[in-house]
Amino acid sequence: MSTHQTPLAMALSKRKSDERATPLSAFRMARTWWLEGRRLNLSLLAEELGIGRATLMRWVGNKDLLMGEILWSLYKRIYDEAIARADQTPGLDGIDYLTQIYTEINVALINAKPMHDFLQAEPQWGLQLLTSRVSGLHERLMETWRRMFEEQIKAGKIKPEMDAESLALYIVKIGEGAIYCDLICARKPDPTPAATAFRLLVNGHQA
């Protein structure tokens, strides 16, 4: 039997203490924990990685920012998939293009089990991360929509009555109301009214 080991076999045979932790491996482990429904504990995460808590804090900034990166990884995948589907739909542009993307994103987030479990377990912190500036997620969502609005405005596909940045702010807030209304006002999440409001706000006085 050959004693030669592949690089993968040698890597897998290493003790955990021999592995070198990195900021990316810290993110991946934290994200895995979150997807499994575990609470994010930075002390335990640092211990599992074999590094000091101060090192971990230097890497991730703080717990809010680390959770913001985890949430953005979920959001970005949902956004990218919705945009790709809209891009592949023949004849879809302007307000119809944007409304399809907006609705698909809201539906996907309403049905995202890790998000639902997280908000049920830690509703106050979860809503703070999702709807304020503490995690950086809100700015990323606004920037994504601002770019999409500007592209459609420049192409002459939509003519809204407010600038792209203001539009992005309001439609993100409308989406939050649709997605998290069970926690905010004890109502069942429903993407349909949000889609109607989106179309009216973005389309302005156009038919």
Secondary structure as a PSIPRED ss2 file (coil, helix, strand):
# PSIPRED VFORMAT (PSIPRED V4.0)

   1 M C   1.000  0.000  0.000
   2 S C   1.000  0.000  0.000
   3 T C   1.000  0.000  0.000
   4 H C   1.000  0.000  0.000
   5 Q C   1.000  0.000  0.000
   6 T C   1.000  0.000  0.000
   7 P H   0.000  1.000  0.000
   8 L H   0.000  1.000  0.000
   9 A H   0.000  1.000  0.000
  10 M H   0.000  1.000  0.000
  11 A H   0.000  1.000  0.000
  12 L H   0.000  1.000  0.000
  13 S H   0.000  1.000  0.000
  14 K C   1.000  0.000  0.000
  15 R C   1.000  0.000  0.000
  16 K H   0.000  1.000  0.000
  17 S H   0.000  1.000  0.000
  18 D H   0.000  1.000  0.000
  19 E C   1.000  0.000  0.000
  20 R C   1.000  0.000  0.000
  21 A C   1.000  0.000  0.000
  22 T C   1.000  0.000  0.000
  23 P H   0.000  1.000  0.000
  24 L H   0.000  1.000  0.000
  25 S H   0.000  1.000  0.000
  26 A H   0.000  1.000  0.000
  27 F H   0.000  1.000  0.000
  28 R H   0.000  1.000  0.000
  29 M H   0.000  1.000  0.000
  30 A H   0.000  1.000  0.000
  31 R H   0.000  1.000  0.000
  32 T H   0.000  1.000  0.000
  33 W H   0.000  1.000  0.000
  34 W H   0.000  1.000  0.000
  35 L H   0.000  1.000  0.000
  36 E C   1.000  0.000  0.000
  37 G C   1.000  0.000  0.000
  38 R C   1.000  0.000  0.000
  39 R C   1.000  0.000  0.000
  40 L C   1.000  0.000  0.000
  41 N C   1.000  0.000  0.000
  42 L H   0.000  1.000  0.000
  43 S H   0.000  1.000  0.000
  44 L H   0.000  1.000  0.000
  45 L H   0.000  1.000  0.000
  46 A H   0.000  1.000  0.000
  47 E H   0.000  1.000  0.000
  48 E H   0.000  1.000  0.000
  49 L H   0.000  1.000  0.000
  50 G C   1.000  0.000  0.000
  51 I C   1.000  0.000  0.000
  52 G C   1.000  0.000  0.000
  53 R H   0.000  1.000  0.000
  54 A H   0.000  1.000  0.000
  55 T H   0.000  1.000  0.000
  56 L H   0.000  1.000  0.000
  57 M H   0.000  1.000  0.000
  58 R H   0.000  1.000  0.000
  59 W H   0.000  1.000  0.000
  60 V H   0.000  1.000  0.000
  61 G C   1.000  0.000  0.000
  62 N C   1.000  0.000  0.000
  63 K H   0.000  1.000  0.000
  64 D H   0.000  1.000  0.000
  65 L H   0.000  1.000  0.000
  66 L H   0.000  1.000  0.000
  67 M H   0.000  1.000  0.000
  68 G H   0.000  1.000  0.000
  69 E H   0.000  1.000  0.000
  70 I H   0.000  1.000  0.000
  71 L H   0.000  1.000  0.000
  72 W H   0.000  1.000  0.000
  73 S H   0.000  1.000  0.000
  74 L H   0.000  1.000  0.000
  75 Y H   0.000  1.000  0.000
  76 K H   0.000  1.000  0.000
  77 R H   0.000  1.000  0.000
  78 I H   0.000  1.000  0.000
  79 Y H   0.000  1.000  0.000
  80 D H   0.000  1.000  0.000
  81 E H   0.000  1.000  0.000
  82 A H   0.000  1.000  0.000
  83 I H   0.000  1.000  0.000
  84 A H   0.000  1.000  0.000
  85 R H   0.000  1.000  0.000
  86 A H   0.000  1.000  0.000
  87 D H   0.000  1.000  0.000
  88 Q C   1.000  0.000  0.000
  89 T C   1.000  0.000  0.000
  90 P C   1.000  0.000  0.000
  91 G C   1.000  0.000  0.000
  92 L C   1.000  0.000  0.000
  93 D C   1.000  0.000  0.000
  94 G H   0.000  1.000  0.000
  95 I H   0.000  1.000  0.000
  96 D H   0.000  1.000  0.000
  97 Y H   0.000  1.000  0.000
  98 L H   0.000  1.000  0.000
  99 T H   0.000  1.000  0.000
 100 Q H   0.000  1.000  0.000
 101 I H   0.000  1.000  0.000
 102 Y H   0.000  1.000  0.000
 103 T H   0.000  1.000  0.000
 104 E H   0.000  1.000  0.000
 105 I H   0.000  1.000  0.000
 106 N H   0.000  1.000  0.000
 107 V H   0.000  1.000  0.000
 108 A H   0.000  1.000  0.000
 109 L H   0.000  1.000  0.000
 110 I H   0.000  1.000  0.000
 111 N C   1.000  0.000  0.000
 112 A C   1.000  0.000  0.000
 113 K H   0.000  1.000  0.000
 114 P H   0.000  1.000  0.000
 115 M H   0.000  1.000  0.000
 116 H H   0.000  1.000  0.000
 117 D H   0.000  1.000  0.000
 118 F H   0.000  1.000  0.000
 119 L H   0.000  1.000  0.000
 120 Q H   0.000  1.000  0.000
 121 A H   0.000  1.000  0.000
 122 E C   1.000  0.000  0.000
 123 P H   0.000  1.000  0.000
 124 Q H   0.000  1.000  0.000
 125 W H   0.000  1.000  0.000
 126 G H   0.000  1.000  0.000
 127 L H   0.000  1.000  0.000
 128 Q H   0.000  1.000  0.000
 129 L H   0.000  1.000  0.000
 130 L H   0.000  1.000  0.000
 131 T H   0.000  1.000  0.000
 132 S C   1.000  0.000  0.000
 133 R C   1.000  0.000  0.000
 134 V C   1.000  0.000  0.000
 135 S C   1.000  0.000  0.000
 136 G C   1.000  0.000  0.000
 137 L H   0.000  1.000  0.000
 138 H H   0.000  1.000  0.000
 139 E H   0.000  1.000  0.000
 140 R H   0.000  1.000  0.000
 141 L H   0.000  1.000  0.000
 142 M H   0.000  1.000  0.000
 143 E H   0.000  1.000  0.000
 144 T H   0.000  1.000  0.000
 145 W H   0.000  1.000  0.000
 146 R H   0.000  1.000  0.000
 147 R H   0.000  1.000  0.000
 148 M H   0.000  1.000  0.000
 149 F H   0.000  1.000  0.000
 150 E H   0.000  1.000  0.000
 151 E H   0.000  1.000  0.000
 152 Q H   0.000  1.000  0.000
 153 I H   0.000  1.000  0.000
 154 K H   0.000  1.000  0.000
 155 A C   1.000  0.000  0.000
 156 G C   1.000  0.000  0.000
 157 K C   1.000  0.000  0.000
 158 I C   1.000  0.000  0.000
 159 K C   1.000  0.000  0.000
 160 P C   1.000  0.000  0.000
 161 E C   1.000  0.000  0.000
 162 M C   1.000  0.000  0.000
 163 D C   1.000  0.000  0.000
 164 A H   0.000  1.000  0.000
 165 E H   0.000  1.000  0.000
 166 S H   0.000  1.000  0.000
 167 L H   0.000  1.000  0.000
 168 A H   0.000  1.000  0.000
 169 L H   0.000  1.000  0.000
 170 Y H   0.000  1.000  0.000
 171 I H   0.000  1.000  0.000
 172 V H   0.000  1.000  0.000
 173 K H   0.000  1.000  0.000
 174 I H   0.000  1.000  0.000
 175 G H   0.000  1.000  0.000
 176 E H   0.000  1.000  0.000
 177 G H   0.000  1.000  0.000
 178 A H   0.000  1.000  0.000
 179 I H   0.000  1.000  0.000
 180 Y C   1.000  0.000  0.000
 181 C H   0.000  1.000  0.000
 182 D H   0.000  1.000  0.000
 183 L H   0.000  1.000  0.000
 184 I H   0.000  1.000  0.000
 185 C C   1.000  0.000  0.000
 186 A C   1.000  0.000  0.000
 187 R C   1.000  0.000  0.000
 188 K C   1.000  0.000  0.000
 189 P C   1.000  0.000  0.000
 190 D C   1.000  0.000  0.000
 191 P H   0.000  1.000  0.000
 192 T H   0.000  1.000  0.000
 193 P H   0.000  1.000  0.000
 194 A H   0.000  1.000  0.000
 195 A H   0.000  1.000  0.000
 196 T H   0.000  1.000  0.000
 197 A H   0.000  1.000  0.000
 198 F H   0.000  1.000  0.000
 199 R H   0.000  1.000  0.000
 200 L H   0.000  1.000  0.000
 201 L H   0.000  1.000  0.000
 202 V H   0.000  1.000  0.000
 203 N H   0.000  1.000  0.000
 204 G C   1.000  0.000  0.000
 205 H C   1.000  0.000  0.000
 206 Q C   1.000  0.000  0.000
 207 A C   1.000  0.000  0.000
